[in-house]
Amino acid sequence: MADSPTVWGVHMGRHVGSRPVEEGYVAIGWQELGDIRKIEGGREGLKEALLRVIPGETERAAQIHAGVLHRFINEIRPGDIVVYPSKHDRMVNIGKFSGEPEYPADDPDKYPIRRPVEWLGHFPRSGFSQSALNEIGSAVTLFRVKRHRDEFLAKIGLVSSPAAVSDDDEETDDETATISVSRQAEETTTDFVVRRIMTLLNGHQFEELVAHVLECLGYTARVTQKAGDGGVDVIAHMDALGFQPPIVKVQCKRVTSQIGGPAVNQLLGTLGEGEYGLFVCLGSYSGQAKELERNRAKLRLVDGEGFVEMILDNYASLSPRYRSIIPLKHIYVPDIGDKL
């Protein structure tokens, strides 16, 4: 029905970067399989092909993966909605499928089978309920979004009042379920830390937290005066008095949105001889901003996920104040990697 579109979720892995959003597509599959549209025999044919070309693939895993590939080719329809949580910038991208499957044979990415997408919106993860984020942290590459379907549709104006709907989970095997638990544990922790910072700290307090984390890394750091700082919020250095280079000038943005090139250029404009620039935010950076980082040896950009990693790596050294704001405990999860 036109007023009740099917909503699909897709995972494409961290390495894909911004290409799917910039070029308007989502993609799955294995390069070793080639053009899966030409594999005969439906799900069974895809399963046999997977068992032939993927080392260590089990019968059960091949059956599930074949089902995913078959659905991507045969069940998705133009006009269906897709939710793509991109790992590289921690955004939730929502779009509409706009065409049939394609196979760009010369594409270097790991996932060669594409479907074109018209992207309708890109939203920070902080704008969704944790339960909805858990649902799109599904264990498989392609899945139906059911329980929180309306929450995602509301973001693009297709429904007015989100309502959670219970439904059965996708069928998974033990290994797939284990990967899902590991993935959700990591993503939920990052979401939790970002939410706590956004809820309990204002902008100036975020600058103080950044300075404290730098001190945990061995720097001496101080927060600048609020007025007339020229875009520099924290100054850090290795010697106690701050006379000896290198001096690190830090700009802090307590936002979960994307930081563009102009903001990064503002920081670059403050740097003198022997000075380095560090930009810290809770969101992500535009392609222009990342290009500045690639071309400037004295510039580093730390996004939300990177800053949370810094906190986790130095959690034992944090002051009791910050450990109470961000209460965590150490656990172990399976380190299986992003296999699906």
The 8 nearest C-alpha neighbors of each residue, nearest first, counted from 0:
[[1, 3, 2, 4, 5, 79, 78, 76],
 [2, 0, 3, 4, 78, 79, 5, 157],
 [1, 3, 0, 4, 157, 158, 5, 78],
 [2, 4, 0, 1, 5, 157, 6, 158],
 [5, 3, 79, 1, 2, 6, 0, 80],
 [4, 6, 79, 80, 7, 3, 143, 144],
 [7, 5, 80, 144, 81, 143, 79, 4],
 [8, 6, 143, 81, 144, 142, 82, 80],
 [7, 9, 82, 142, 81, 141, 83, 144],
 [8, 10, 141, 83, 140, 82, 11, 7],
 [11, 9, 140, 12, 83, 141, 84, 8],
 [10, 12, 9, 15, 27, 26, 13, 140],
 [13, 11, 14, 10, 15, 86, 337, 85],
 [12, 14, 86, 87, 15, 16, 11, 85],
 [15, 13, 16, 12, 87, 11, 86, 108],
 [14, 16, 13, 12, 18, 11, 17, 108],
 [17, 15, 14, 87, 18, 13, 19, 85],
 [16, 18, 20, 19, 21, 15, 87, 286],
 [17, 19, 21, 20, 22, 16, 15, 23],
 [20, 18, 24, 22, 23, 21, 17, 25],
 [21, 19, 23, 18, 17, 22, 24, 118],
 [20, 22, 18, 19, 23, 17, 24, 118],
 [21, 23, 19, 20, 18, 24, 17, 115],
 [24, 22, 116, 20, 19, 21, 115, 117],
 [23, 25, 115, 116, 19, 114, 22, 113],
 [24, 26, 113, 114, 19, 115, 116, 27],
 [27, 25, 113, 112, 110, 114, 111, 24],
 [26, 28, 110, 112, 111, 11, 113, 29],
 [29, 27, 110, 111, 112, 30, 68, 26],
 [30, 28, 31, 110, 32, 109, 111, 27],
 [29, 31, 32, 33, 109, 111, 110, 28],
 [30, 32, 29, 33, 52, 53, 28, 49],
 [33, 31, 30, 29, 35, 34, 52, 48],
 [32, 34, 30, 31, 35, 29, 111, 104],
 [35, 33, 36, 37, 102, 32, 112, 38],
 [34, 36, 38, 37, 33, 32, 112, 45],
 [35, 37, 34, 38, 72, 39, 100, 102],
 [38, 36, 35, 34, 39, 33, 40, 32],
 [39, 37, 35, 36, 44, 45, 40, 34],
 [40, 38, 44, 41, 37, 45, 36, 35],
 [39, 41, 44, 43, 42, 38, 45, 47],
 [40, 42, 44, 43, 39, 45, 69, 38],
 [43, 41, 45, 44, 65, 66, 69, 46],
 [42, 44, 46, 45, 41, 40, 47, 65],
 [45, 43, 40, 47, 41, 46, 42, 39],
 [44, 46, 48, 42, 65, 43, 47, 49],
 [47, 45, 43, 65, 49, 61, 44, 48],
 [46, 48, 50, 44, 49, 45, 43, 51],
 [49, 47, 45, 51, 46, 50, 44, 52],
 [50, 48, 46, 51, 52, 47, 53, 61],
 [51, 49, 47, 48, 52, 56, 53, 46],
 [50, 52, 48, 49, 53, 47, 54, 56],
 [51, 53, 49, 50, 31, 48, 54, 32],
 [52, 54, 49, 56, 50, 51, 55, 31],
 [55, 53, 56, 52, 50, 51, 49, 57],
 [54, 56, 57, 53, 50, 52, 58, 51],
 [55, 57, 54, 53, 50, 61, 60, 58],
 [58, 56, 60, 59, 61, 55, 50, 62],
 [57, 59, 61, 60, 62, 56, 50, 46],
 [58, 60, 62, 57, 61, 63, 172, 56],
 [61, 59, 57, 63, 62, 58, 64, 56],
 [62, 60, 64, 58, 46, 59, 63, 65],
 [61, 63, 59, 65, 60, 46, 64, 58],
 [64, 62, 66, 60, 65, 61, 67, 59],
 [65, 63, 67, 61, 66, 62, 60, 68],
 [66, 64, 46, 68, 62, 45, 67, 63],
 [65, 67, 69, 63, 64, 68, 42, 70],
 [66, 68, 64, 70, 65, 69, 141, 71],
 [69, 67, 71, 65, 70, 66, 64, 72],
 [68, 70, 66, 72, 67, 71, 73, 42],
 [69, 71, 74, 73, 67, 72, 68, 66],
 [72, 70, 68, 69, 73, 75, 74, 67],
 [73, 71, 69, 70, 100, 74, 68, 75],
 [72, 74, 70, 71, 69, 75, 76, 68],
 [75, 73, 70, 71, 72, 76, 69, 68],
 [74, 76, 71, 73, 70, 79, 72, 77],
 [75, 77, 79, 78, 74, 96, 99, 98],
 [78, 76, 96, 97, 98, 79, 75, 99],
 [77, 79, 96, 95, 76, 97, 80, 4],
 [80, 78, 5, 4, 96, 77, 76, 95],
 [79, 81, 95, 6, 94, 7, 5, 96],
 [82, 80, 7, 94, 8, 6, 93, 95],
 [83, 81, 93, 8, 92, 7, 9, 84],
 [82, 84, 92, 9, 91, 8, 85, 10],
 [85, 83, 91, 90, 92, 86, 82, 10],
 [86, 84, 90, 89, 87, 83, 88, 91],
 [85, 87, 13, 89, 88, 84, 12, 90],
 [86, 88, 13, 16, 85, 89, 14, 17],
 [87, 89, 283, 90, 86, 85, 282, 284],
 [90, 88, 86, 85, 87, 124, 123, 84],
 [89, 91, 123, 122, 88, 85, 124, 84],
 [90, 92, 84, 122, 121, 83, 124, 123],
 [91, 93, 121, 83, 82, 120, 84, 90],
 [94, 92, 82, 120, 81, 119, 118, 121],
 [95, 93, 118, 119, 81, 117, 80, 116],
 [94, 96, 80, 117, 116, 78, 79, 81],
 [97, 95, 116, 77, 78, 79, 115, 98],
 [96, 98, 77, 116, 115, 95, 117, 78],
 [99, 97, 77, 115, 96, 114, 100, 116],
 [98, 100, 114, 101, 77, 115, 97, 76],
 [101, 99, 114, 113, 72, 112, 98, 102],
 [100, 102, 113, 112, 114, 103, 99, 115],
 [101, 103, 112, 104, 34, 111, 113, 100],
 [104, 102, 105, 106, 101, 111, 112, 113],
 [105, 103, 106, 102, 111, 33, 34, 107],
 [106, 104, 103, 107, 111, 102, 108, 30],
 [105, 107, 103, 104, 108, 111, 109, 102],
 [108, 106, 105, 109, 111, 104, 110, 30],
 [109, 107, 110, 106, 111, 15, 30, 14],
 [108, 110, 30, 29, 111, 107, 28, 27],
 [109, 111, 27, 28, 108, 29, 26, 112],
 [110, 112, 28, 30, 102, 109, 113, 27],
 [113, 111, 102, 26, 27, 101, 28, 110],
 [114, 112, 26, 101, 100, 25, 102, 24],
 [113, 115, 100, 24, 25, 99, 101, 26],
 [116, 114, 24, 98, 97, 23, 96, 113],
 [117, 115, 96, 24, 23, 97, 95, 118],
 [116, 118, 95, 94, 23, 97, 119, 96],
 [117, 119, 94, 120, 116, 93, 95, 23],
 [120, 118, 94, 93, 117, 155, 95, 121],
 [121, 119, 93, 118, 92, 122, 155, 94],
 [120, 122, 92, 91, 93, 90, 123, 119],
 [121, 123, 91, 90, 92, 124, 120, 126],
 [124, 122, 90, 125, 126, 255, 256, 91],
 [123, 125, 126, 90, 127, 91, 122, 89],
 [124, 126, 123, 127, 194, 255, 190, 128],
 [125, 127, 124, 123, 122, 128, 255, 91],
 [128, 126, 125, 124, 131, 129, 132, 150],
 [127, 129, 131, 130, 132, 126, 125, 124],
 [130, 128, 132, 131, 133, 127, 187, 190],
 [129, 131, 133, 128, 132, 134, 147, 127],
 [132, 130, 134, 128, 133, 129, 147, 127],
 [133, 131, 129, 135, 134, 130, 136, 128],
 [132, 134, 136, 130, 131, 135, 129, 183],
 [133, 135, 131, 136, 132, 137, 130, 144],
 [136, 134, 137, 132, 133, 8, 131, 144],
 [135, 137, 133, 134, 183, 132, 138, 179],
 [138, 136, 135, 139, 134, 179, 133, 142],
 [137, 139, 179, 175, 176, 178, 136, 140],
 [140, 138, 137, 141, 339, 142, 175, 10],
 [139, 141, 10, 9, 339, 142, 138, 11],
 [142, 140, 9, 139, 8, 67, 10, 7],
 [143, 141, 8, 7, 144, 139, 140, 9],
 [142, 144, 7, 145, 8, 6, 141, 5],
 [143, 145, 6, 7, 148, 8, 142, 146],
 [146, 144, 148, 147, 143, 166, 164, 165],
 [145, 147, 164, 165, 163, 148, 166, 144],
 [148, 146, 163, 150, 149, 131, 145, 164],
 [147, 149, 145, 144, 150, 151, 146, 152],
 [150, 148, 161, 152, 151, 147, 162, 153],
 [151, 149, 161, 153, 147, 148, 152, 154],
 [150, 152, 154, 149, 153, 148, 147, 155],
 [153, 151, 149, 157, 154, 155, 150, 158],
 [154, 152, 158, 156, 150, 151, 155, 157],
 [153, 155, 151, 152, 156, 150, 157, 120],
 [156, 154, 153, 152, 157, 120, 119, 151],
 [155, 157, 153, 158, 154, 152, 159, 151],
 [156, 158, 152, 153, 155, 159, 154, 2],
 [159, 157, 153, 156, 152, 160, 149, 161],
 [158, 160, 153, 161, 156, 157, 149, 152],
 [159, 161, 158, 162, 153, 149, 150, 152],
 [162, 160, 149, 150, 153, 159, 163, 158],
 [161, 163, 149, 164, 160, 150, 147, 148],
 [164, 162, 147, 146, 165, 161, 149, 148],
 [165, 163, 146, 162, 147, 166, 145, 148],
 [164, 166, 146, 163, 167, 145, 147, 168],
 [167, 165, 146, 145, 164, 168, 169, 144],
 [166, 168, 169, 165, 145, 170, 146, 164],
 [169, 167, 170, 166, 171, 145, 137, 143],
 [170, 168, 171, 167, 142, 143, 139, 137],
 [169, 171, 168, 172, 63, 167, 139, 176],
 [172, 170, 175, 176, 169, 173, 63, 138],
 [171, 173, 175, 174, 176, 60, 59, 170],
 [174, 172, 176, 175, 177, 171, 178, 60],
 [175, 173, 177, 176, 172, 178, 171, 60],
 [176, 174, 178, 172, 177, 173, 138, 171],
 [175, 177, 179, 173, 174, 178, 138, 171],
 [178, 176, 174, 180, 179, 175, 173, 181],
 [177, 179, 175, 181, 176, 180, 182, 174],
 [178, 180, 138, 176, 182, 177, 181, 183],
 [179, 181, 177, 183, 178, 182, 184, 176],
 [182, 180, 178, 184, 179, 183, 332, 333],
 [181, 183, 179, 185, 184, 180, 178, 186],
 [182, 184, 186, 180, 185, 181, 187, 179],
 [185, 183, 181, 187, 182, 186, 180, 188],
 [186, 184, 188, 182, 183, 187, 181, 189],
 [185, 187, 183, 189, 188, 184, 190, 182],
 [186, 188, 190, 184, 189, 185, 183, 191],
 [189, 187, 191, 185, 186, 190, 184, 192],
 [188, 190, 186, 192, 191, 187, 193, 307],
 [189, 191, 187, 193, 188, 192, 194, 186],
 [192, 190, 188, 194, 189, 193, 187, 195],
 [193, 191, 195, 189, 194, 190, 188, 325],
 [192, 194, 196, 190, 195, 191, 197, 189],
 [195, 193, 197, 191, 196, 192, 198, 190],
 [196, 194, 198, 192, 197, 193, 199, 191],
 [195, 197, 193, 200, 194, 199, 198, 192],
 [196, 198, 194, 195, 199, 200, 193, 253],
 [197, 199, 195, 196, 194, 200, 201, 193],
 [200, 198, 196, 195, 197, 201, 324, 194],
 [201, 199, 196, 204, 205, 197, 198, 202],
 [200, 202, 204, 203, 205, 199, 197, 253],
 [201, 203, 205, 204, 253, 206, 200, 252],
 [204, 202, 206, 205, 201, 207, 200, 225],
 [205, 203, 207, 201, 206, 200, 202, 208],
 [206, 204, 208, 202, 207, 203, 200, 201],
 [205, 207, 203, 209, 204, 208, 251, 210],
 [208, 206, 204, 210, 205, 209, 211, 222],
 [207, 209, 205, 211, 210, 206, 212, 204],
 [210, 208, 206, 212, 211, 207, 205, 213],
 [209, 211, 207, 213, 208, 220, 212, 206],
 [210, 212, 214, 208, 213, 209, 207, 215],
 [213, 211, 215, 209, 214, 210, 208, 216],
 [214, 212, 216, 210, 215, 211, 218, 209],
 [215, 213, 218, 211, 217, 216, 212, 219],
 [216, 214, 212, 213, 217, 316, 211, 313],
 [217, 215, 213, 214, 218, 212, 313, 211],
 [216, 218, 214, 215, 213, 219, 237, 212],
 [219, 217, 214, 237, 236, 213, 216, 220],
 [218, 220, 236, 235, 214, 237, 239, 217],
 [221, 219, 235, 210, 234, 218, 214, 236],
 [220, 222, 234, 233, 210, 223, 235, 219],
 [221, 223, 233, 232, 207, 234, 206, 224],
 [224, 222, 232, 233, 225, 221, 228, 234],
 [223, 225, 226, 228, 222, 227, 232, 233],
 [224, 226, 223, 228, 227, 232, 203, 222],
 [227, 225, 224, 228, 229, 223, 230, 232],
 [228, 226, 229, 225, 224, 230, 231, 223],
 [227, 229, 231, 230, 226, 224, 225, 223],
 [228, 230, 227, 231, 269, 266, 265, 226],
 [229, 231, 228, 266, 250, 232, 265, 269],
 [230, 232, 250, 228, 249, 229, 233, 248],
 [231, 233, 250, 223, 249, 222, 251, 230],
 [234, 232, 222, 249, 223, 221, 231, 248],
 [235, 233, 248, 221, 220, 247, 249, 222],
 [236, 234, 220, 247, 219, 246, 218, 233],
 [235, 237, 246, 219, 241, 218, 238, 247],
 [236, 238, 218, 219, 239, 235, 241, 217],
 [239, 237, 241, 240, 236, 243, 219, 242],
 [238, 240, 241, 219, 237, 236, 242, 218],
 [241, 239, 242, 238, 243, 236, 219, 237],
 [240, 242, 238, 236, 243, 239, 237, 246],
 [241, 243, 240, 244, 238, 239, 236, 246],
 [242, 244, 241, 245, 238, 246, 236, 237],
 [245, 243, 246, 273, 242, 274, 236, 241],
 [244, 246, 273, 274, 243, 247, 236, 275],
 [245, 247, 274, 236, 244, 235, 275, 273],
 [248, 246, 275, 235, 276, 234, 274, 236],
 [247, 249, 234, 276, 231, 275, 233, 277],
 [250, 248, 277, 233, 231, 278, 232, 276],
 [249, 251, 278, 231, 232, 230, 279, 277],
 [252, 250, 279, 280, 206, 278, 232, 249],
 [253, 251, 280, 254, 279, 250, 281, 202],
 [252, 254, 280, 202, 281, 205, 251, 255],
 [253, 255, 281, 252, 256, 282, 280, 197],
 [282, 254, 256, 281, 123, 257, 253, 125],
 [255, 257, 282, 254, 123, 283, 258, 281],
 [256, 258, 283, 284, 282, 285, 259, 255],
 [259, 257, 284, 285, 283, 256, 262, 260],
 [260, 258, 285, 288, 261, 262, 284, 257],
 [259, 261, 288, 263, 287, 262, 264, 285],
 [262, 260, 264, 263, 259, 265, 288, 258],
 [263, 261, 265, 264, 260, 259, 266, 258],
 [264, 262, 260, 266, 265, 261, 288, 267],
 [263, 265, 267, 261, 266, 262, 260, 268],
 [266, 264, 262, 268, 263, 267, 261, 230],
 [265, 267, 263, 268, 264, 269, 230, 276],
 [268, 266, 264, 269, 265, 270, 263, 276],
 [267, 269, 265, 266, 270, 264, 271, 263],
 [270, 268, 267, 266, 271, 265, 229, 231],
 [271, 269, 274, 267, 268, 275, 276, 272],
 [270, 272, 274, 273, 269, 275, 268, 267],
 [271, 273, 274, 270, 244, 275, 245, 246],
 [274, 272, 245, 244, 271, 246, 275, 270],
 [275, 273, 246, 271, 272, 245, 270, 247],
 [274, 276, 247, 297, 248, 246, 298, 270],
 [277, 275, 298, 248, 247, 249, 297, 299],
 [276, 278, 249, 299, 298, 300, 248, 250],
 [279, 277, 250, 300, 249, 301, 251, 299],
 [280, 278, 301, 251, 302, 250, 300, 252],
 [279, 281, 252, 302, 282, 303, 253, 251],
 [303, 282, 280, 255, 254, 302, 253, 193],
 [255, 283, 281, 303, 256, 280, 302, 257],
 [282, 284, 257, 88, 302, 258, 256, 303],
 [285, 283, 258, 257, 288, 259, 289, 286],
 [286, 284, 259, 288, 287, 258, 257, 289],
 [285, 287, 289, 288, 290, 284, 259, 260],
 [286, 288, 290, 260, 285, 289, 291, 259],
 [287, 289, 260, 291, 285, 290, 286, 259],
 [290, 288, 292, 286, 291, 287, 293, 285],
 [289, 291, 293, 287, 292, 288, 286, 294],
 [292, 290, 288, 294, 289, 293, 295, 287],
 [291, 293, 289, 295, 290, 294, 298, 299],
 [294, 292, 290, 291, 295, 289, 296, 298],
 [293, 295, 291, 292, 290, 296, 298, 289],
 [296, 294, 292, 297, 298, 293, 291, 299],
 [295, 297, 298, 294, 292, 293, 299, 275],
 [296, 298, 275, 295, 276, 299, 274, 292],
 [299, 297, 276, 292, 295, 296, 277, 275],
 [298, 300, 277, 292, 276, 278, 301, 297],
 [299, 301, 278, 277, 279, 302, 298, 292],
 [302, 300, 279, 305, 278, 306, 280, 299],
 [303, 301, 283, 305, 280, 304, 282, 281],
 [281, 304, 302, 282, 306, 305, 280, 307],
 [303, 305, 307, 306, 302, 308, 189, 281],
 [306, 304, 308, 302, 303, 307, 301, 309],
 [305, 307, 309, 303, 308, 304, 301, 302],
 [306, 308, 310, 304, 309, 305, 311, 303],
 [309, 307, 311, 305, 306, 310, 312, 304],
 [310, 308, 306, 312, 307, 311, 313, 305],
 [309, 311, 307, 313, 308, 314, 312, 306],
 [312, 310, 314, 308, 313, 309, 307, 315],
 [311, 313, 309, 310, 314, 308, 315, 307],
 [314, 312, 310, 311, 316, 315, 309, 215],
 [313, 315, 311, 317, 316, 310, 312, 322],
 [314, 316, 313, 317, 312, 311, 318, 322],
 [317, 315, 314, 313, 215, 318, 212, 319],
 [318, 316, 314, 315, 321, 322, 319, 313],
 [317, 319, 320, 321, 322, 316, 211, 315],
 [320, 318, 322, 321, 323, 317, 324, 316],
 [321, 319, 318, 323, 322, 324, 317, 325],
 [320, 322, 324, 323, 319, 318, 325, 317],
 [321, 323, 319, 325, 326, 324, 320, 317],
 [324, 322, 326, 321, 320, 325, 319, 327],
 [323, 325, 321, 322, 326, 320, 195, 199],
 [324, 326, 322, 323, 321, 192, 327, 195],
 [327, 325, 323, 322, 324, 328, 321, 192],
 [328, 326, 325, 329, 322, 188, 314, 323],
 [327, 329, 330, 326, 314, 325, 322, 311],
 [328, 330, 327, 331, 311, 314, 332, 315],
 [331, 329, 328, 332, 327, 184, 333, 185],
 [330, 332, 333, 329, 334, 181, 184, 328],
 [331, 333, 181, 334, 330, 184, 180, 185],
 [334, 332, 335, 181, 331, 177, 178, 180],
 [335, 333, 336, 332, 181, 178, 331, 337],
 [334, 336, 333, 178, 337, 338, 181, 177],
 [337, 335, 338, 334, 178, 333, 182, 339],
 [338, 336, 339, 12, 335, 178, 182, 13],
 [339, 337, 336, 335, 178, 12, 175, 140],
 [338, 337, 140, 139, 138, 175, 10, 12]]
